[in-house]
Amino acid sequence: MKRLQNKNILLTAAAQGIGRASLLRFLEEGATVWATDINLKPLEALNHSEKQLKVRKLDVCDPDSIAKLIEEIGTIDVLFNCA
């Protein structure tokens, strides 16, 4: 069993840099990753090949968007805020 199997991870600024590297590692460990960013283009290719990847556009400065996303996710086991 992978270490993060059955865990929901909310990851902000997932499109590049540390966020993207973390995203790939979390997927390797079996997590369901809710990858968010304001620029979704870099995440589009991954979104089609990884069924445990949920890509959403999110502006972390918008409280209403954050609340809606949290409602959609349900339980969040890990929050990794790279934004």
Backbone as ProteinMPNN parsed JSONL, in Angstrom:
{"seq_chain_A": "MKRLQNKNILLTAAAQGIGRASLLRFLEEGATVWATDINLKPLEALNHSEKQLKVRKLDVCDPDSIAKLIEEIGTIDVLFNCA", "coords_chain_A": {"N_chain_A": [[0.838, -1.185, 0.0], [0.496, 2.195, -0.792], [1.854, 5.128, 0.786], [0.139, 7.376, 0.969], [-2.34, 6.536, 0.222], [-5.838, 6.706, -0.225], [-6.05, 9.29, 0.806], [-6.982, 12.708, 0.804], [-5.61, 15.453, -0.733], [-5.204, 18.876, -0.731], [-3.788, 21.07, -2.838], [-2.263, 24.08, -3.456], [-1.251, 26.423, -6.02], [-0.2, 24.621, -7.959], [0.78, 24.342, -10.532], [3.432, 24.766, -11.322], [6.981, 24.643, -10.486], [7.773, 24.123, -7.026], [5.209, 23.374, -6.273], [4.282, 21.811, -8.462], [6.188, 19.721, -8.486], [5.657, 18.609, -5.995], [3.017, 17.792, -6.388], [3.347, 15.702, -8.294], [4.788, 13.865, -6.753], [2.982, 13.331, -4.645], [0.958, 12.038, -6.107], [2.369, 9.737, -6.918], [2.54, 8.488, -4.473], [-0.016, 7.644, -4.066], [-2.141, 9.341, -3.375], [-5.248, 11.19, -3.625], [-5.27, 14.041, -5.38], [-6.129, 17.362, -5.187], [-5.478, 19.632, -7.244], [-4.746, 22.964, -7.517], [-4.736, 26.138, -9.174], [-4.247, 29.382, -10.648], [-3.579, 29.365, -13.242], [-4.264, 27.016, -15.439], [-3.245, 25.678, -17.653], [-0.614, 24.321, -17.608], [-1.33, 22.098, -16.142], [-3.158, 20.631, -17.561], [-2.409, 18.449, -19.305], [-1.584, 16.475, -17.499], [-3.965, 16.098, -16.148], [-5.552, 14.526, -17.781], [-4.319, 12.072, -17.76], [-4.137, 11.063, -15.214], [-6.203, 9.598, -12.99], [-6.61, 10.103, -10.318], [-6.218, 12.727, -9.971], [-7.506, 15.864, -9.491], [-8.23, 18.721, -11.024], [-8.558, 22.127, -10.485], [-9.498, 25.51, -11.041], [-8.369, 28.143, -9.051], [-8.397, 31.041, -7.144], [-6.594, 32.035, -4.552], [-7.066, 34.294, -3.112], [-9.727, 34.744, -3.059], [-12.28, 34.293, -1.015], [-14.853, 33.112, -1.344], [-14.548, 31.331, -3.508], [-12.743, 29.56, -2.384], [-14.269, 28.474, -0.278], [-16.301, 27.142, -1.743], [-14.782, 25.203, -3.076], [-13.765, 23.693, -0.922], [-16.15, 22.667, 0.058], [-16.834, 21.029, -2.106], [-14.726, 19.154, -2.074], [-14.892, 17.922, 0.45], [-13.707, 15.978, 2.957], [-10.516, 17.014, 3.908], [-7.348, 15.826, 4.072], [-4.717, 16.64, 3.953], [-3.314, 19.828, 3.655], [-1.502, 21.616, 1.424], [-0.054, 24.465, 0.958], [1.201, 26.222, -1.506], [0.929, 28.627, -2.677]], "CA_chain_A": [[0.0, 0.0, 0.0], [1.232, 3.456, -0.856], [1.731, 5.873, 2.046], [-0.939, 8.368, 0.979], [-3.546, 5.914, -0.329], [-7.101, 7.13, 0.391], [-5.92, 10.613, 1.415], [-7.289, 13.868, -0.031], [-4.655, 16.541, -0.557], [-5.487, 20.132, -1.423], [-2.5, 21.675, -3.177], [-2.401, 25.348, -4.175], [-0.121, 26.783, -6.893], [0.303, 23.312, -8.365], [1.124, 24.307, -11.952], [4.871, 24.813, -11.619], [7.91, 24.733, -9.364], [7.605, 23.223, -5.889], [3.851, 22.849, -6.323], [4.192, 20.72, -9.449], [7.007, 18.604, -8.007], [4.913, 17.999, -4.891], [1.876, 17.133, -7.01], [3.784, 14.434, -8.881], [5.164, 12.961, -5.658], [1.755, 12.91, -3.967], [0.309, 11.047, -6.965], [3.158, 8.504, -6.808], [2.253, 7.885, -3.168], [-1.377, 7.136, -4.063], [-3.134, 10.309, -2.898], [-6.109, 11.946, -4.518], [-4.747, 15.403, -5.266], [-6.922, 18.477, -5.697], [-4.442, 20.577, -7.668], [-5.356, 24.242, -7.864], [-3.874, 27.215, -9.653], [-4.992, 30.314, -11.496], [-3.168, 29.015, -14.601], [-4.477, 25.574, -15.541], [-2.621, 25.077, -18.843], [0.42, 23.321, -17.317], [-1.909, 20.926, -15.481], [-4.12, 19.965, -18.44], [-1.923, 17.152, -19.79], [-1.636, 15.546, -16.369], [-5.354, 15.872, -15.769], [-6.124, 13.484, -18.619], [-3.637, 10.794, -17.574], [-4.172, 10.663, -13.804], [-7.588, 9.651, -12.511], [-6.632, 10.584, -8.935], [-5.911, 14.15, -10.01], [-8.652, 16.746, -9.687], [-7.687, 20.053, -11.31], [-9.536, 23.2, -10.344], [-8.988, 26.889, -11.035], [-8.615, 28.739, -7.744], [-7.69, 32.245, -6.715], [-6.565, 31.91, -3.092], [-7.491, 35.571, -2.522], [-11.187, 34.803, -3.156], [-12.836, 33.405, 0.011], [-16.004, 32.354, -1.837], [-14.022, 30.221, -4.308], [-12.146, 28.603, -1.446], [-15.369, 27.801, 0.421], [-16.945, 26.226, -2.688], [-13.888, 24.075, -3.315], [-13.745, 22.868, 0.291], [-17.425, 21.953, 0.071], [-16.753, 19.979, -3.13], [-13.765, 18.125, -1.668], [-15.318, 17.196, 1.649], [-12.615, 15.824, 3.915], [-9.154, 17.324, 3.463], [-6.384, 15.212, 4.986], [-3.482, 17.426, 3.907], [-3.332, 21.091, 2.921], [-0.15, 22.052, 1.077], [-0.274, 25.78, 0.372], [2.399, 26.756, -2.169], [0.609, 29.953, -3.224]], "C_chain_A": [[0.883, 1.249, 0.0], [0.911, 4.304, 0.372], [0.557, 6.84, 2.103], [-2.234, 7.852, 0.35], [-4.767, 6.374, 0.467], [-7.014, 8.457, 1.142], [-6.263, 11.679, 0.379], [-6.308, 14.979, 0.292], [-5.113, 17.733, -1.38], [-4.165, 20.857, -1.592], [-2.737, 22.953, -3.974], [-1.124, 25.638, -4.95], [0.588, 25.532, -7.402], [0.849, 23.261, -9.786], [2.618, 24.267, -12.239], [5.689, 24.808, -10.329], [7.676, 23.69, -8.285], [6.211, 22.596, -5.89], [3.718, 21.677, -7.275], [4.996, 19.502, -9.006], [6.288, 17.863, -6.878], [3.712, 17.225, -5.418], [2.266, 15.76, -7.541], [4.139, 13.416, -7.804], [3.927, 12.451, -4.916], [1.007, 11.863, -4.79], [1.042, 9.71, -6.908], [2.839, 7.75, -5.523], [0.786, 7.493, -2.999], [-2.465, 8.089, -3.607], [-4.073, 10.748, -4.015], [-5.73, 13.402, -4.316], [-5.692, 16.379, -5.951], [-5.928, 19.579, -5.999], [-5.106, 21.858, -8.144], [-4.301, 25.238, -8.318], [-4.76, 28.196, -10.408], [-4.657, 30.087, -12.967], [-3.249, 27.498, -14.749], [-3.751, 24.904, -16.701], [-1.555, 24.033, -18.511], [-0.126, 22.036, -16.682], [-2.798, 20.099, -16.403], [-3.663, 18.591, -18.912], [-1.971, 16.102, -18.686], [-3.064, 15.162, -16.03], [-5.981, 14.734, -16.568], [-5.505, 12.118, -18.365], [-3.703, 10.265, -16.144], [-5.598, 10.746, -13.27], [-7.692, 10.128, -11.068], [-6.275, 12.07, -8.839], [-7.172, 14.931, -10.342], [-8.109, 18.162, -9.847], [-8.809, 21.084, -11.243], [-8.838, 24.551, -10.402], [-9.349, 27.502, -9.684], [-7.744, 29.964, -7.552], [-7.734, 32.237, -5.193], [-6.936, 33.205, -2.378], [-9.011, 35.728, -2.517], [-11.82, 33.816, -2.169], [-14.022, 32.567, -0.464], [-15.562, 31.148, -2.662], [-13.433, 29.139, -3.415], [-13.241, 27.802, -0.742], [-16.063, 26.784, -0.481], [-16.085, 24.995, -2.94], [-13.85, 23.146, -2.108], [-15.032, 22.06, 0.405], [-17.41, 20.794, -0.931], [-15.85, 18.831, -2.681], [-14.308, 17.279, -0.524], [-14.169, 17.16, 2.638], [-11.278, 16.144, 3.267], [-8.202, 16.753, 4.503], [-5.099, 16.02, 5.074], [-3.748, 18.699, 3.11], [-1.884, 21.493, 2.689], [-0.305, 23.35, 0.296], [1.036, 26.329, -0.188], [2.164, 28.159, -2.715], [1.06, 31.051, -2.283]], "O_chain_A": [[1.886, 1.323, 0.711], [-0.181, 4.205, 0.93], [0.03, 7.1, 3.185], [-3.114, 8.635, -0.008], [-4.727, 6.423, 1.697], [-7.83, 8.717, 2.027], [-5.88, 11.566, -0.786], [-6.186, 15.398, 1.442], [-5.376, 17.613, -2.576], [-3.506, 21.213, -0.615], [-3.343, 22.915, -5.045], [-0.048, 25.162, -4.589], [1.807, 25.401, -7.293], [1.341, 22.214, -10.206], [3.029, 23.782, -13.293], [5.15, 24.951, -9.232], [7.415, 22.524, -8.579], [6.052, 21.425, -5.547], [3.109, 20.663, -6.936], [4.529, 18.37, -9.14], [6.312, 16.633, -6.82], [3.423, 16.125, -4.945], [1.59, 14.768, -7.267], [3.822, 12.234, -7.936], [3.842, 11.265, -4.596], [0.478, 10.903, -4.231], [0.404, 8.659, -6.855], [2.865, 6.52, -5.493], [0.381, 7.059, -1.921], [-3.616, 7.675, -3.466], [-3.732, 10.682, -5.196], [-5.854, 13.937, -3.214], [-6.01, 16.24, -7.132], [-5.575, 20.367, -5.122], [-5.927, 21.841, -9.061], [-3.143, 25.187, -7.903], [-5.892, 27.871, -10.765], [-5.374, 30.566, -13.845], [-2.392, 26.778, -14.237], [-3.65, 23.678, -16.73], [-1.585, 22.944, -19.084], [0.548, 21.006, -16.687], [-3.157, 18.973, -16.058], [-4.46, 17.654, -18.919], [-2.363, 14.961, -18.93], [-3.334, 14.018, -15.666], [-6.866, 14.046, -16.059], [-6.103, 11.1, -18.716], [-3.351, 9.11, -15.905], [-6.141, 11.84, -13.113], [-8.775, 10.523, -10.637], [-6.057, 12.594, -7.747], [-7.821, 14.681, -11.358], [-7.582, 18.734, -8.892], [-9.862, 20.928, -11.862], [-7.735, 24.718, -9.883], [-10.488, 27.395, -9.229], [-6.532, 29.935, -7.765], [-8.801, 32.413, -4.605], [-7.104, 33.209, -1.159], [-9.529, 36.731, -2.025], [-11.889, 32.621, -2.459], [-14.179, 31.426, -0.031], [-16.133, 30.066, -2.535], [-13.609, 27.947, -3.666], [-13.141, 26.58, -0.629], [-16.381, 25.681, -0.036], [-16.595, 23.877, -3.01], [-13.898, 21.926, -2.269], [-15.003, 20.896, 0.805], [-17.913, 19.709, -0.639], [-16.181, 17.664, -2.888], [-14.191, 16.054, -0.54], [-13.711, 18.204, 3.102], [-10.946, 15.611, 2.208], [-8.238, 17.142, 5.67], [-4.465, 16.085, 6.128], [-4.333, 18.655, 2.028], [-1.127, 21.689, 3.64], [-0.646, 23.334, -0.886], [1.876, 26.835, 0.556], [3.104, 28.81, -3.168], [0.875, 32.232, -2.578]]}, "name": "protein", "num_of_chains": 1, "seq": "MKRLQNKNILLTAAAQGIGRASLLRFLEEGATVWATDINLKPLEALNHSEKQLKVRKLDVCDPDSIAKLIEEIGTIDVLFNCA"}
